[in-house]
């Protein structure tokens, strides 16, 4: 690494923690027990739902459990099918497998890298019970078409907004689409609780069912130690929620940092043709959880080659998500699915994620972009 950057390591991801978070968490440590044992959990849920114009919210251990919870709340199980995008983190789809349902992989849109509604409709059949749309890297799919399809076929639309805090599509915030939306507060996310997730929704019956399923099948206020069903233990805790609440109060500041990263990467690489970055949703904006970059085919650079080069320069880039059907977890059916979901396989092969830690400096972005230019020039 250049001499002036040797003293500071570049991180792929990481949070911004201010005195507000420290003070709020310390209050939870000191006072968040006894009669206030869930004070911060309930307040964080309430404020998070309000921010996203939803009626109800349930905090969970992570986004994976939030998705599992809503799928279970919908009664999805054996012989049911759920359509998902090929390119996403496995947490978006794991809950389908937990419930014994079938995961149906759909190709992605070449521009926004999210699930392609035109391909979705070809996959719908009598067993299809839900579609999980993922707001990949802060990008957002064509929700007008997805909502139309779900209404037409009476299918539940679930929005995985884990990576999209702060994104907006046609004036609607990520988190306001479909029957329910889910978020992640992993240590790498824009808003963090270390680990953690949130399910937000408007349907009272589904909210009550998910609340019941979240805590070992007990009715709130019911007989102690009395369980009506064997369910899950997906409860949050005060200290975790206190950190999330403080982060939520800084949401505009945090999203602006992420958007600044995306803007600087685009600006500093603007003299190079054939590069695709996160797209802005129509009449909206991209919360830009992480800046993704897809190389044009003319460069003949795949993500493995790019990552090898960048990591050798002490730049902790990460791969674009692999197609789920290509991995051992789903039977490594890549040869067949590569033909069917060709866009996902192609874009994933040419895509990387650039460093996006909250403490990333302009100087470090300059360094990363200069090394990217060296990589591209060496292959031109």
KEFITI-624085 format. One record per residue (C-alpha): x, y, z. Coordinates in steps of 0.001 Angstrom, whole numbers, padded with zeros to 6 digits, always signed. Each point is the difference from the previous one (the first is absolute). Layout:
// KEFITI-624085
XYZ/...
//
This chain:
// KEFITI-624085
+000000+000000+000000/+001144+003593-000599/+002137+001349+002853/-002531+002600+001148/-002634-002703+000423/+002195-002609+001669/-001021+001063+003487/-003704-000544-000555/-001597-003213-001153/-002868+000193-002493/-003052-001988+001101/-002645-001515-002248/-002767+001049+002389/-000547+001385+003462/-002322+002327+001945/+000002+003598+001172/-000391+000134+003785/-000428+003386+001680/-000398+001144+003585/-003773-000287-000465/+000281-003770-000465/+002367-000342+002951/-002270+001987+002314/-003164-001805-001119/+001538-003446+000402/+001404+000916+003405/-003480+001056+001112/-001336-003378-001105/+002807-001754+001898/-000708+001994+003162/-003786+000250-000118/-001375-002417-002578/-001033-002760+002381/-002919-000863+002291/-003049+002047-001025/+001953+001433-002978/+001301-003324-001318/-001397+000599-003518/-000212+003794+000029/+002552+000574-002749/-001239-002962-002056/-003518+001371-000053/+001139+003572-000678/+002330-001032-002819/-002750-002096-001581/-002477+002860+000252/+002369+002605-001446/+001252-002286-002776/-003553-000805-001101/-000942+003683+000106/+003013+001021-002094/-001024-002484-002700/-003721+000806+000199/-000876-003488+001232/-002421-000845+002802/+001936-002774+001721/+003582-001110+000564/+001686-002985+001633/+003714-000018+000745/+001762-003323-000556/+003529-001420+000459/+000795+000696-003691/-001636+000476-003387/+000115-003722-000772/-002259-000707+002978/-002280+002910-000940/-000592-001575-003425/-000447-003444+001528/-002488+001444+002475/-002239+001604-002620/+000110-003091-002236/-001046-002116+002968/-002675+002551+000880/-001415-000406-003501/-000167-003763+000539/+002419-000847-002808/+001162-003603+000076/+000400-003239-001911/-001038+000077-003698/-000107+003819+000009/+002334+001997-002240/+001670+003361+000597/+001613+001935-002857/+003285+001770+000808/+002735+001816-001937/+003063-002019-001018/+002457+002543+001373/-000379+000755+003686/+001448-001080+003328/-001258-003424+001108/-001736+001592+002992/-002678+001251-002405/-000998-003555-000849/+001019-002243+002909/-003397+000251+001702/-001666-001681-002976/+002165-003059+000525/-000613+000051+003772/-003734-000370-000679/+000373-002806-002539/-001235+002103-002920/+001578+000201-003461/+002354+002852-000948/-000521+001153-003598/+002856+002080-001415/-000821+002871-002347/+002324+001960-002271/+000906+003613+000759/-000406+003253-001910/+003162+001035-001870/-000229+003619+001190/-001139-000094+003652/+001304-003537+000738/-003225-000818+001883/-002635-002623-000783/-001381+000359-003539/-003835+000193+000020/-000218-001135-003634/+001701-003252+000998/-001995-000315+003226/-003293-000475-001800/+001309-003007-001942/+000767-001733+003315/-003374+000472+001698/-002187-003076+000372/-002708-001330+002331/+002593-000761+002693/+001532+003490+000043/-000765+001648+003335/+002456+002906+000176/+002639+002061-001758/+002987+001356+001916/+001347+003132-001685/+003456+001066+001172/+001123+003643-000140/+003518-000999-001018/+002778+002352+001174/-002660+002699+000451/-001305-000473-003563/-003737-000605-000369/-001956-002160-002473/-003004+001044-002078/-002511-000063+002850/-002881+001189-002196/+000176-003209-002023/+000674-002204+003029/-002996+001394+001894/-002170-000460-003087/+001071-003630-000368/-000578-000783+003668/-003454+001568-000049/-000853-001808-003239/+001034-003429+001313/-000853+000539+003689/+003615-000517+001067/+001696+001561+003017/+002769+002479-000812/+002770+000184+002607/+002608+002741-000254/+003477-000858+001231/+001280+003529+000645/+003002-001167+002028/+002352+002033-002187/-002286+002919-000784/-000442+002250+003040/-000489+003455-001500/-000846-001123-003532/-003100+001491-001638/-002037-001227-002999/-002461+002462-001545/-000376+001870+003263/-000437-003134+002148/+002696-001059+002433/+001518-003448-000134/-001932-001846+002691/-003443+001012-001279/-000418-002623-002725/-001999-003192+000118/-001780-001710+002840/+003103+000289+002180/+003560+001301-000119/+003118-001116+001829/+003247+001731+000989/+003448-000964+001237/+002021+001723+002716/+003123-002104-000485/+003277+001695+000927/+000602+000723-003704/-003322+001758-000612/-000779+003733-000155/-001908-000247+003295/+001488-002596+002339/-000743-001751+003258/+002935-002394-000471/-002445-002675-001042/-003726+000512-000281/-002948+000287-002323/-003467+001482-000329/-003285-001118-001506/-002422+002816-000850/-003536-000409-001305/-003558+001393+000018/-002154-003118+000342/-001182-000370+003618/-000761-003722-000189/+003377-000814-001515/+001724+002237+002561/-001698-001834+002872/+000838-003393-001488/+003661+000955-000449/+000112+001414+003536/-001280-003330+001295/+002517-001978-002068/+002890+002230+001100/-000114-001045+003674/-000487-003757+000358/-003705+000017-000821/-001145+001996+003013/-002836+002502+000187/+001159+003359+001409/-001395+000369+003513/-001079-003638+000070/+000680-002721+002569/+003752-000179+000846/+001966-002854-001566/-003050-001028-002069/+000753-000715-003670/-002712-000553-002574/+002351-001034-002819/+003650-000905-000471/+001297+003068-001822/+003176+002148+000024/+002031+002131+002372/+000653+003130-002053/-000207+002646+002711/+002135+003166+000149/+001557+001609+003071/+000254+003528+001365/+003713+000719-000473/-000139-001033-003644/-003141+002064-000619/+001458+003060+001764/+002864+000041-002493/-002470-000319-002878/-002167+002820+001293/+002974+002358+000240/+001097-000972-003511/-003507+000622-001319/+000137+003551+001355/+003059+000524-002223/-001438-001721-003076/+000261+002970-002358/+003627+000571+000962/+000858-003689-000428/-001739-000370-003355/+001715+003151-001251/+003388-001539+000810/-000855-003062-002092/-001307+002131-002856/+003151+002087+000138/+002096-003150-000473/-002027-000976-003058/+000209+003509-001467/+003778+000243+000527/+000651-003414-001552/-002103+000956-003030/+001594+003423-000336/+003577-001207+000328/-000567-002795-002541/-002084+002120-002402/+002845+000253-002520/-000055-003775-000451/-002615-001505-002306/-001737-003327+000489/-000625+000096+003765/-003417-000485+001606/-000713+001116+003570/-003100-000171+002221/-002977+001456-001828/-002337+002670+001373/-003603-001213+000283/-002546+001899-002139/-001046+003269+001661/+001986-001000+003064/+003465-000598+001338/+002330-002835+000895/+000940-000358+003671/+003191-001643-001311/+000711-002423+002825/+003071-000988-001983/+001370+001177-003348/-000069-002779-002569/+001895+000100-003286/-000577-002140-003092/+002704-000032-002705/-000972+000071-003666/+000688-003254-001840/+002581+001757-002164/+002428+000105+002950/+000029-003799+000255/+000201+000279+003808/-001935-002312+002282/-000525+000660+003675/+002630-002516+001127/+002685+001712-002054/-001061+003461+001200/-000086-001072+003638/+003411-001643-000203/+001479+003228-001349/-001725+002329+002480/+000639-002111+003081/+003691-000040-000937/-000198+003812+000258/-001517-000266+003523/-003444+000877-001348/-002610-002302+001608/-002408-000241-002920/-002677-002685+000089/-001704-002044-002739/-003395+000821-001462/-002393-002585+001466/+000333-003384-001663/-003089-001525-001641/-001548-002071+002763/-000694-002909-002340/+003727-000264-000751/+000924-000813+003602/+000165-003364+001813/-002659+001203+002447/-002564-000264-002802/+001387-003029-001783/+002424+001765-002332/-002417-000034-002944/+001952+002747-001709/+000370-001561-003464/-003751-000231-000464/-000859+003275+001729/+002780+001883-001778/-001994-000374-003205/-003311+000902+001609/+001188+002915+002142/+002724+001212-002339/-000090+003666+001066/+000638-000854+003652/+002903-002303-000823/+001541+002510-002381/-000257+003086+002244/+001116-001889+003100/+003090-001197-001851/+001016+003586-000846/-000964+001734+003251/+001736+001022+003221/-000846+002026+003103/+002311+002878+000886/+000938+000953+003587/-002767+001919+001751/+000869+000314+003684/-001414+003101+001653/+003544+001201+000801/+001127-000155-003635/+001762+003242-000940/+000083+001904-003285/+003727-000734-000182/-000653-003729+000312/-002632+000131-002737/+002580+001790-002191/+002457-002811+000704/-002570-002706-000804/-001032+001685-003253/+003616+000464-001104/+000652-003702+000516/-003209-000867-001871/+001229+002083-002937/+003294-001892+000024/-001917-003267-000123/-002134+001168-002914/+002889+001466-001976/+001966-003222+000348/-002894-001859-001637/-000752+002493-002756/
//
